[in-house]
Amino acid sequence: MIALIQTIVMALDIYWWIIIASAIFSWLYAFNVVNSRNQFVGSVGNMLYRLTEPALRPIRRFMPDLGGIDISPIILLLIIFFIRQFLVTTVWSWVVTGG
């Protein structure tokens, strides 16, 4: 059971960094820092979009319009942080103490 919790925590940590990379890439793309016509840049952007959009879309549906500011990645990072801390503190102690 501990191995399962550690695997989930590691997957959450990896997804955390993917969300941050996606947010940074979207800023670079929006301000024309990266060449949008480059095939590699397009592939990276498409990959990051496909990895993060399924988790961000439901959050964006419930968020009010903030005038072009997208805070859904921050909310998703807070949700991931809560789940990770819950697993590490509560579930881990239940597993170690045996119930």
C-alpha positions as a Markdown table, in Angstrom:
| # | Residue | x | y | z |
|---|---|---|---|---|
| 1 | Met | 0.0 | 0.0 | 0.0 |
| 2 | Ile | 2.9 | 2.4 | 0.7 |
| 3 | Ala | 4.3 | 1.8 | -2.8 |
| 4 | Leu | 0.9 | 2.8 | -4.3 |
| 5 | Ile | 0.8 | 6.0 | -2.2 |
| 6 | Gln | 4.4 | 6.8 | -3.2 |
| 7 | Thr | 3.5 | 6.2 | -6.9 |
| 8 | Ile | 0.5 | 8.4 | -6.8 |
| 9 | Val | 2.4 | 11.2 | -5.0 |
| 10 | Met | 5.2 | 10.9 | -7.7 |
| 11 | Ala | 2.6 | 11.1 | -10.5 |
| 12 | Leu | 1.1 | 14.2 | -8.8 |
| 13 | Asp | 4.5 | 15.8 | -8.6 |
| 14 | Ile | 5.2 | 15.2 | -12.3 |
| 15 | Tyr | 1.8 | 16.6 | -13.2 |
| 16 | Trp | 2.5 | 19.6 | -11.0 |
| 17 | Trp | 5.6 | 20.4 | -13.1 |
| 18 | Ile | 3.7 | 19.8 | -16.4 |
| 19 | Ile | 1.1 | 22.4 | -15.4 |
| 20 | Ile | 3.8 | 24.9 | -14.5 |
| 21 | Ala | 5.6 | 24.2 | -17.9 |
| 22 | Ser | 2.3 | 24.7 | -19.7 |
| 23 | Ala | 1.6 | 28.0 | -18.0 |
| 24 | Ile | 5.1 | 29.3 | -18.8 |
| 25 | Phe | 4.9 | 28.0 | -22.4 |
| 26 | Ser | 1.5 | 29.8 | -22.8 |
| 27 | Trp | 3.1 | 33.1 | -21.6 |
| 28 | Leu | 6.1 | 32.6 | -24.0 |
| 29 | Tyr | 3.7 | 31.8 | -26.9 |
| 30 | Ala | 1.4 | 34.8 | -26.1 |
| 31 | Phe | 4.2 | 37.3 | -26.0 |
| 32 | Asn | 5.9 | 35.9 | -29.2 |
| 33 | Val | 9.1 | 34.9 | -27.3 |
| 34 | Val | 9.0 | 31.5 | -29.0 |
| 35 | Asn | 8.6 | 31.0 | -32.7 |
| 36 | Ser | 5.1 | 29.8 | -33.3 |
| 37 | Arg | 5.9 | 28.5 | -36.7 |
| 38 | Asn | 8.6 | 26.2 | -35.5 |
| 39 | Gln | 7.4 | 22.5 | -35.7 |
| 40 | Phe | 9.2 | 21.6 | -32.4 |
| 41 | Val | 7.6 | 24.5 | -30.6 |
| 42 | Gly | 4.2 | 23.5 | -32.0 |
| 43 | Ser | 4.7 | 19.9 | -30.9 |
| 44 | Val | 5.6 | 20.9 | -27.4 |
| 45 | Gly | 2.7 | 23.3 | -27.1 |
| 46 | Asn | 0.3 | 20.7 | -28.4 |
| 47 | Met | 1.6 | 18.1 | -26.0 |
| 48 | Leu | 1.3 | 20.4 | -23.0 |
| 49 | Tyr | -2.2 | 21.5 | -24.1 |
| 50 | Arg | -3.3 | 17.8 | -24.4 |
| 51 | Leu | -1.9 | 16.9 | -21.0 |
| 52 | Thr | -3.4 | 19.8 | -19.1 |
| 53 | Glu | -6.6 | 20.8 | -20.8 |
| 54 | Pro | -8.7 | 17.8 | -19.6 |
| 55 | Ala | -8.0 | 18.9 | -16.0 |
| 56 | Leu | -8.3 | 22.6 | -16.6 |
| 57 | Arg | -11.5 | 22.6 | -18.6 |
| 58 | Pro | -13.8 | 21.7 | -15.7 |
| 59 | Ile | -12.2 | 24.4 | -13.6 |
| 60 | Arg | -12.6 | 27.0 | -16.3 |
| 61 | Arg | -16.3 | 26.2 | -16.6 |
| 62 | Phe | -17.0 | 27.2 | -13.1 |
| 63 | Met | -14.6 | 30.2 | -13.0 |
| 64 | Pro | -16.0 | 33.7 | -13.6 |
| 65 | Asp | -14.7 | 35.8 | -16.4 |
| 66 | Leu | -11.7 | 37.7 | -15.1 |
| 67 | Gly | -11.0 | 39.7 | -18.2 |
| 68 | Gly | -8.4 | 37.5 | -19.9 |
| 69 | Ile | -6.6 | 36.4 | -16.8 |
| 70 | Asp | -6.7 | 32.6 | -16.4 |
| 71 | Ile | -6.2 | 31.4 | -12.9 |
| 72 | Ser | -7.3 | 27.9 | -13.5 |
| 73 | Pro | -3.7 | 26.5 | -13.4 |
| 74 | Ile | -3.3 | 28.0 | -9.9 |
| 75 | Ile | -6.6 | 26.4 | -8.7 |
| 76 | Leu | -5.5 | 23.1 | -10.2 |
| 77 | Leu | -2.1 | 23.4 | -8.4 |
| 78 | Leu | -3.9 | 24.0 | -5.1 |
| 79 | Ile | -6.1 | 21.0 | -5.7 |
| 80 | Ile | -3.1 | 18.8 | -6.4 |
| 81 | Phe | -1.3 | 20.2 | -3.4 |
| 82 | Phe | -4.3 | 19.3 | -1.2 |
| 83 | Ile | -4.6 | 15.8 | -2.5 |
| 84 | Arg | -0.8 | 15.3 | -2.1 |
| 85 | Gln | -0.8 | 16.5 | 1.4 |
| 86 | Phe | -3.9 | 14.4 | 2.3 |
| 87 | Leu | -2.1 | 11.3 | 0.9 |
| 88 | Val | 1.2 | 12.0 | 2.7 |
| 89 | Thr | -0.3 | 13.0 | 6.1 |
| 90 | Thr | -3.6 | 11.3 | 6.6 |
| 91 | Val | -3.6 | 8.2 | 4.3 |
| 92 | Trp | 0.1 | 7.4 | 5.0 |
| 93 | Ser | -0.5 | 7.5 | 8.8 |
| 94 | Trp | -3.5 | 5.2 | 8.4 |
| 95 | Val | -1.4 | 2.7 | 6.4 |
| 96 | Val | 1.6 | 2.8 | 8.8 |
| 97 | Thr | -0.5 | 2.5 | 12.0 |
| 98 | Gly | -2.7 | -0.1 | 10.5 |
| 99 | Gly | -6.0 | 1.7 | 10.6 |
